[in-house]
Amino acid sequence: MSEIEIKVPNIGDFKDVEVIEVLISEGQTLKKEDPLITIESDKSSVEIPSNFDGKVKSLRIKVGDKVSEGDLILILETLSQKKEKVIDNSIIKKENKKPDLIKSKIQKTTFDQNQFTNKSSASPKARKFARELGVDINKIIGSERKGRVVESDIKLFVASKSNDFTKNRAENNLKIKLEYPHSEFGKIEIKEIPRIKKLSSKYLMNSWTNIPHVTNHDEADITELEEFRTSLTDIYTGKRKKITPLAFIIKALTVSLKKFPNFNCSIDEIENGKMTIKKYYHIGIAVDTPHGLMVPKLRNADNKNINLISSELKKLSEQCRNLKVDKKELYGGSMTITSLGGIGGTFFTPIINYPEVAILGVGKSEKKQIFLNGKFVTRTILPLSLSYDHRIIDGAEAARFNNELKENLGINFAYKLAI
């Protein structure tokens, strides 16, 4: 039995880099090419493999250490009769002749490690993301080449575990016990979470963890639209019609969806990530009820005028508040609108209503001084917050969609939208 010092080899441009994982322990039996540690720089992560079979006698490194070429990793007991005591650059160069081949071999070991170990290959960013979520990255099957784990794999893994949150917390020891109970500091009241909120929570968790959200904030000038809306009267009674801005927004959104079909689709996760492009226009409307948020669908909005959309909005809202809406009416949407206009606020970050790929958040309109045609004028401005699935929609397309939507809410479309 002989002892060999295993040191950090020449692995390229790495100096004083952090050890982010120690993959072995004292007393463990190793085989050649088994990964020992993972080091991480600003650019990438690399796993250092063993060059010999043997048993770990003494581990000389820990997570958080800063290492460079030549630093001692461990003492290995081996049956080899070779007299080499130090695994340094000279031995590596002698065995491999060319340092470039060493770097290539170690990098290949990093990417091919799943062939001989259960340790996952992943980028430094993905590993950091997994650590922040408290997820064991080695339990995740990567979707990239040769099983490499990326952030979307981690999100999907977390989402799959959230279907039964109580069970998930118990199995993964994620339950956090409070240091002091709330009652320690004063009077409290214990209430059940409303059933609707309990049901929607798992869908919100799935959406937030599984979909890469990006939100585009913009403002639409609806001055002429508001003037037109408030001027509408009943032709028989002469009384002013009570039609909310939301009815016009639904109509404008439908016109925009026809021009940008990517916003009216879903990703079919079961069918290997294929897109399902919808040829119908069913707009989801987030309805605030005493029981929680509900999102019924206003069907075939493209075939309905403003009067009909307005009356159906009232009907759907009433059904939701009285829990009379059919379950099927909460599914099969094109895109959802969530409006805070009647309450207040400007911009926010709405969560996409899975399996849709976009959602439009609408704030409260307000009068603003806008520099227009060489002078400041008072205009009615509507805040818009468009969240979208970055797997399908990129930033440029989202900006163009918002421009189209603003155009549809402007003076040129106000009358047409009412038809």
N, C-alpha and C positions, 0 to 999 in steps of 0.2 A: 504494500500500500504506500503510495506516494502522495505528496501534497502539491497542489498547483495553485498559484495566485491567478485569479481571473480579473483582468483589468479592463477598463473602458478602452476599446480599440480606436483606430483611426476611422472615423465615420463621416469625414467631411468637415464642413464649416460649423462645428459645434464646440463651444467653449463656455464654461460656467453655466451649463444648462440644468434645468431642474429635473429631478427624479420625480415623476408623477405616479409611478406604480412600481412596487416591488413584487414580483410575480412568483418568488420562491421563498422558502423559509429554511432555517437551520435543521439539519437532519433529513432533508428531502433528497430523494434520489433523482438525478438528472440524466437525461440522454443528450447527446450531441444535437445542437440546433434548438433545444428547449429554450424559450425566452426567459431571461433573467430579470431585466428591469425595462421600464419604458421611460425615455427621457423626452423632454418637450422644449422646443425653442419657439421663437415667434413665428417661424415659418412652417414647421412640421413636427411630427413626433416619430420617434424611432425606437424599436425594441432591440435590445442587445441580447443575442443568443449565446448559449454556451458552446465552446469549441471542443468539449470533452464530455464523455460519460463520467459519472461519479456521484459522490454524496457530499452535500453541503456541510462542511465542518464548522465554518464561521462566516457569518454574514457581516459585512463591514459597511453597509450602506442602508439608508432609510428614505422614506418618502419625504420630499422637501429639500434634500441635500442638493447642492450645486456641484456638478462634476465636469471634468474635462478629460481629454485623452490621457490615459495612463493612470487614472485614479483606480484604486483597488475596490472591486465589487465584493469578492468573497474568496474564501479558501476552500478549495475542492479536494476531497480525497478521491484518488483514482487508482485503479489497478494497473494503470499504464506504467511501464518500466522506464519511460522516457525521463531524462534528467532535467528537462526544462522546468525551472521553478517559476518563471515569470512569463506570462503571456503578454508580450508588448509588441510594439510596432515591428521590431526586427524579426521576431518569430512569425508574425503575420505576413510580413513582406516575403520572408523566406518560403513560407508555405504557399503563398498565393502569387508571389513574384511581383505583382503589380498592385499598388494601393487602390487603384481605380476598381479593380476586381473585388477588393474587400468591400468597398462602399456599395458596389452593385449587389454583392452577395447578401450584405446585411439588409439593404433596402428590400431585396427580393424576399428575405426571410420575414420582414415586416408585413409585406403584402400577401405572402403565401402561408402565413402562420396557421390559418384555419385547417390546413392539411394535416397538422400534427399536434395541435393544441386547441383547447376550447376558449382561448383568449381572442377577443374580437379585434379586428383591425379597424381603426377609426382615426379621423383627423383630430388634432389638438382641440379645435373648436368644439367638435362633437363630444370629445371626452369631458371637456369642461362643462358643457351643457348637461351631460348626464350626471356629473358630480353635483351640480347645482340642484338638480331635481331629486337627488338621492337614488338614482337608478343604477343598478349593476349592468354596465354596458356589455359584459360578457354573456348576459342572458338574451341579448338582442340579436336577431338575425338581420344582417345588413342587406340592403337592396342593391348596393353598387357592385362593381366588378370584384369578383372573388370574395364576396361577403363583407365588403367594407361598409361600416356603419356611418350614416350621415344623420344630421339633425332630424330630418323627416322620419327616419326609422325610429328614433327615440320618442318623437311625438306620437307616432302610431302605437308604439309599445305602451306608452302611458295611457293613451286613449282606450286601448283594449283592456287595460286593468281597471278603468274607471266605470265599467259597466256595472260592477258591484262594488261600490266604494267602501262599504263597511267591511266586506270580506278582504278587499285589497289592503286596507289599513292593518287588519289583523295579521294577514300573511306576511306583510313586508315590514312590520313593526313601525308603521308610519303614524300610529296614533300618538298624539302629543298630550301628555298629562299636564294640566295647569299646575304651576307651582303653588298657587293659592286659589281656592274656589272664589267665584264672583261674589258669593254671599258674604265673604270675609270683609268686604268693603262697603256694604250697605244692603238695602232692600232690593230684591230681584223678583222677577216673575218668570216662570217656565211655561212656554207655549209650544204647541206643535207647529212645525213648518207647514204651511198650506200645501195641500196635496198637489196642486198644479205646479207649484214651485219645486216640489220634490221630483215630479215627473220631468220637468224641463231641465233640471240641473244636470242630469247625465248627458243630455243633448248639447247643452252649452259647454260642458267639459270636453266632450268629444270634438265639437267644432273648434274650440280654442286651442286644443292640443294637437289636433290633426291637420288643421288648415293653416298655412302660412299667411297670416293676415297682413295686409297693408291698407292704410286709410288715406284717402286723398281728400283734403278739405278745400272747399271753394265757395263762392258766393254767386247767387243768381239775382239779376235785376228783374223784379216782378212788378214794377210800378204799373205798367199798362195792364198786366194781367189782373192785378188787384182792382184797378179802376173798372175794368170790364166785369169782373166777378161781382163787385158791389152794385153794379148798375143793372144786373139781371132782375127782371120782374116777371110775374105771372101774367100771361096775355089775357087771362079772363078776369082776374081780380085786381090786377095792377099792383099787388103787394110784392115787396122785394123777396126774391128767392133766397133761402138760407142754404147756400152751397159752400162748403168749406174749401179752403185752398187745397186740401188733400186730394179732392176729386180731380182737380186740374193736374196735380203732380202725378197721379196715377196715369192719367191719359198721356202726359208728356213722357213719362218713363216708358210706357208701352211703345210709343213712336221711336224712342231711342233704342229700345231692345231690338226692334226690327232692323235697325241699321248696324247694330253691334251684336250679332248672334252669340258671340262667346260669353256674353253676360247672361244668356238664357240657356245655360247648359249645366250639366252635372258630370262629375268624374265618377265612373263606375269602378269602384275599388275591386269588386269581385271579378270583373272582366278585364283584369290586367291594366287598369288605369285608362280605359278608353273613355272618350267623351260622348255623352248623350246630349245631342242638340235638340231642344224642344221647339216644336212648331206651333205651340199654343202660348198664350199670354195670360197666365194666372198670377195675379199680383198678391203677395202676402201682405197683410196689414197687421202690425203689432197693436193689439188692443189691451189697454190697461184695465184690469178688472180687480175687484176686491180679493179674488182668489189667486191672482198672479197674472203674468203676461201670457196672452194667447195670440196665435197668429193664424187666423182663418184666411182663406184664399178667395179673392174676388175673381171669379172665372171669366175668361174670354173678354178681358177689359178692352181689347182692340175693337170689339164689335159693339161697344156700348157708348152712348153719349154721356155727357156730363150729368144730366138729370138722372139717368138710370144708375150711373155709378154712385151718385150721391145717395140715392134711396137705398141701394144695396149695402152701402157702407153703414148706414144707420141700422139696417136689419141685422147685419153680421155682428156689429158691436153689441146690440141688444141681446142676441143669442148667446154671445160669449159671456156677458155679464150675468146672465141667468142660467149659464151652463146648459144651454139648449142646443148648442152647435153640434152637428154630426162630426164624429171623430175623423172621418175621411176628408172633411173640409179643411183640416189642419195640415194636409199633405198635398204633394203634387204641385208645388209652386214654381214660378219662373224666377222671381226675385222679390225681395221683401222691402217694404218701407216701414221705418220706425220713426215716428214724429213726436217731438217734444214741443212743437209749436204752441200747443194749447196750454203748456205748463211754464215753459221758459228755458233759457239756456241757448247757447250758440252751437259750438262744435263739440263732438264727442267721438268715441270709437265704437260703433255698433259691431256686435259679433254676428258673423255670417250664419244664417239659418240653414244648417246642413240638411240635405245635400246640395243646396244652391251654392253658387260661387260668388255672389255679391249681395250687398245689402246697402240701401240708401238711408242715411240718417238725416232728418230734417229738423233744424232748430227753429227758433222763434224769429219771424221777420221783424225788421226794425227800420226806421227812417235814418238815412245817412246822407251826409254831404259828399257828393261825388263830383270830381272834376270831369265835365263832359262838354265837348264842343267849345273849349276855351273858357269855360266858366264853371263855378261850383253851383250844383243844383241838388235839390232834395229828392232822393230816390228811395224806393222800398226794396230792401235787400234781404234775401233769404239765405241763411247759412246751410250748406250741404256738406255731409260727411259720407263719402263713398268708401266702404270697406270691400276689398276684393281678394280672391284667392290667387296668390302670386304664381301658382303652378299653371294657371290657365291664362291669367290676364297680367300684362306687364304695365309699368307705370305710364308709358306713352299712350297705350290704349285706354287706360283709365282716364287720363287727362282729356283725351279726345271725346270719350264718352261724356264726361262732365260738360265739356264745351257744347256738345250736341244737346244735352239735357237743358243747359242754360238757354240755348237758342230756342228750344221748344217751350220754355217758360216765358219767353220774351214777347215783344209786341207783335212780331210776325205770325205767331202761332196762337195767340190768345183766342181769337175768334174760331179758328179751325178746330182747336181742342174742344170747344163747346159743342161742336156738331156731332 
